[in-house]
Amino acid sequence: MANTETAQPFMAAPTTHPALPAVPMLDLERQYAPIRDEIIAALAEVVDSRQFILGDFVSRFEQEACQHLGIRHAVGCASGTDALWLALAAVRIQDQAVITTPFSFFASVSSILRAGGKPMLCDIDPVSFNLDATQVKKVLGNAPEHSVAAILPVHLYGQCVAWENFTQLAKEFGLALVEDAAQAWGASRGDIKAGGLGDIAAFSFYPTKNLNAAGDAGTVTTNNPELAERTRMLRQHGMRERYHHDELGWNARMDGFQGAVLSVHLRYIEQRNALRREAAQRYHKLFANAGLAENRVYPEQGVVLPQEIGGGRHIWHQYVIRTARRDALRDFLTAQRVGSEIYYPVPLHRQKALEFLGYEDGAFPEAERAAREVLALPIFPEIRADEQERVVRAVAEFLS
Ligand SMILES: Cc1ncc(COP(=O)(O)O)c(C=O)c1O
């Protein structure tokens, strides 16, 4: 089963998988086995109703999503990438800059370009790996008036950005706040869940995400009725009235099967997020007990553990350690049949496709250092304690 975060064709988990590592990064078979009948029944309902595109199953999921997040509008769409594009197009960024992080999945920047905007990158905070508001403030201070339309912080690895700092900046500079909440369903800052923090937000339901579809899907969320209406219009080729196109939209519709499957998964998401939190606590303890945890920002001999910053609820979509000899450790883990992954090995300003943005090597030292040191370890709701012990034993063996 593919353990990649995205970008490669998703390989559905087979019923038996002899090739699965001893400790996989993710095992969807364990997630699907207990709810297989519910999923099959939900899919059968879609076949029987033949509501294949949008329709009742998508509307029902949209309503349930609103309830779960405590938000007014959800607009289901075809992927997280489409959700980002729709959200940015809805707030109108044409020819203006959008500030975001160089340490994220490619879509965080490519969707700004697709929506007609100009990505403006700022470095990250080395502890949370999220966009650093002090860097953003510096950049805003030097930007010509009205040249920046929005800030797009990414809630990386399932932890919300320190949002209050961005609310302040948005007010001061008159900007829209767009959340990339692709990895953070159920995470929160104070009493507010990701998806309801900014003016508008984008989620991905790629099968490896914590709230996942059985294929590609995403949603836009907002409390603003005008942005919701605009997003719905853009999702259907810019149509408000059938075959009357007010703007250049796109086909970004969610299909009925995904809506139906997402409604099933939504019933379990709180329980699954709680299990992720337990698994993260267990890793913290295991690393501390093994004497490997270094209480510092950058690693020396051991590993720096990921932290939950105060004032928020992390849902541990990923458990990402920092270590100095990352690549050698990863090779060792692979040889031990312990899964791991690097999110992300190349910061976005160093991607070939984005060279034209003109950022040099060294432009964002924190993002560049993180790209060399981060390693995501297996975490998913069904992971067993003995598997986590095995992961930590393997890391200890390498570092000893
Ligand atoms: C931070 C981030 N943004 C955007 C996306 C794009 O989502 P999707 O793969 O559903 O298009 C992803 C998913 O991989 C992501 O992790």
The ligand as an SDF file (V2000), in Angstrom:
LIG
                    3D

 16 16  0  0  0  0  0  0  0  0999 V2000
   -0.5380   20.5530    2.7490 C   0  0  0  0  0  0  0  0  0  0  0  0
   -1.2590   20.0120    1.5520 C   0  0  0  0  0  0  0  0  0  0  0  0
   -1.8620   20.8720    0.7040 N   0  0  0  0  0  0  0  0  0  0  0  0
   -2.5430   20.4370   -0.3640 C   0  0  0  0  0  0  0  0  0  0  0  0
   -2.6570   19.0960   -0.6580 C   0  0  0  0  0  0  0  0  0  0  0  0
   -3.3360   18.6760   -1.9140 C   0  0  0  0  0  0  0  0  0  0  0  0
   -4.3790   17.7620   -1.7100 O   0  0  0  0  0  0  0  0  0  0  0  0
   -4.7750   16.6710   -2.8070 P   0  0  0  0  0  0  0  0  0  0  0  0
   -3.6970   15.6580   -2.8820 O   0  0  0  0  0  0  0  0  0  0  0  0
   -6.0630   16.0920   -2.2820 O   0  0  0  0  0  0  0  0  0  0  0  0
   -4.9980   17.3850   -4.0930 O   0  0  0  0  0  0  0  0  0  0  0  0
   -2.0670   18.1750    0.2070 C   0  0  0  0  0  0  0  0  0  0  0  0
   -2.2170   16.7290   -0.0150 C   0  0  0  0  0  0  0  0  0  0  0  0
   -1.3680   16.0190   -0.3330 O   0  0  0  0  0  0  0  0  0  0  0  0
   -1.3320   18.6390    1.3320 C   0  0  0  0  0  0  0  0  0  0  0  0
   -0.7200   17.7810    2.1730 O   0  0  0  0  0  0  0  0  0  0  0  0
  1  2  1  0
  2  3  1  0
  2 15  2  0
  3  4  2  0
  4  5  1  0
  5  6  1  0
  5 12  2  0
  6  7  1  0
  7  8  1  0
  8  9  2  0
  8 10  1  0
  8 11  1  0
 12 13  1  0
 12 15  1  0
 13 14  2  0
 15 16  1  0
M  END
$$$$
